[in-house]
Amino acid sequence: MDKNKKQPASCGYKEGAFPSCAPLAVPYVAAQSGATPQYEPGKALVRGTLFPGLDLPLANIVNGDKTETPLLRVMALDFASHDLALYLDTHPQDQEAFEVYKELLALSEQAQREYAREYGPIDRRDLLEAKRYTWLEGPWPWEPGANGEV
């Protein structure tokens, strides 16, 4: 290594690094420096990333700090029921877990129906009760106002 060559400064978790000879006029995304600090899982789901350094505004819209959104409720119930289903795959005789699983499925279905009624379909099955095809109508979950935020 050339001792006269200037070494890059150490980057923090909110910064990335370009190669020393990155070509001009070629798009390049800086490599993420390190995996810490990290958001808690619930906040990561709301913010759209586990890493604070990647939590950047999209179309000049800054992510809110809400920890509970209508779509997050649907996702959390789906995750819990899926995780419990994995448990039941290896413990099918656990009747108590199966009863909780059925309750989670019912809560998930209800939350999804309520979300679809308020914000539009999130699954094609949500169109079963629709009077017309609304799948492509917005706002989409990632668009401003889609989850009740202002």
Long-range contacts (C-beta under 8 A, 24 or more apart in sequence): 12-53, 13-37, 13-51, 13-52, 13-53, 14-52, 14-53, 15-53, 42-67, 42-72, 43-67, 45-72, 45-75, 45-76, 46-72, 48-142, 58-142, 59-144, 61-144, 64-149, 66-147, 66-149, 69-147, 69-148, 69-149, 70-111, 70-114, 70-115, 70-118, 70-119, 70-147, 70-148, 71-115, 71-119, 71-122, 71-141, 71-146, 71-147, 72-147, 73-111, 73-115, 74-108, 74-111, 74-112, 74-115, 74-122, 77-104, 77-107, 77-108, 77-111, 78-108, 80-104, 81-105, 81-108, 119-146, 119-147, 119-148
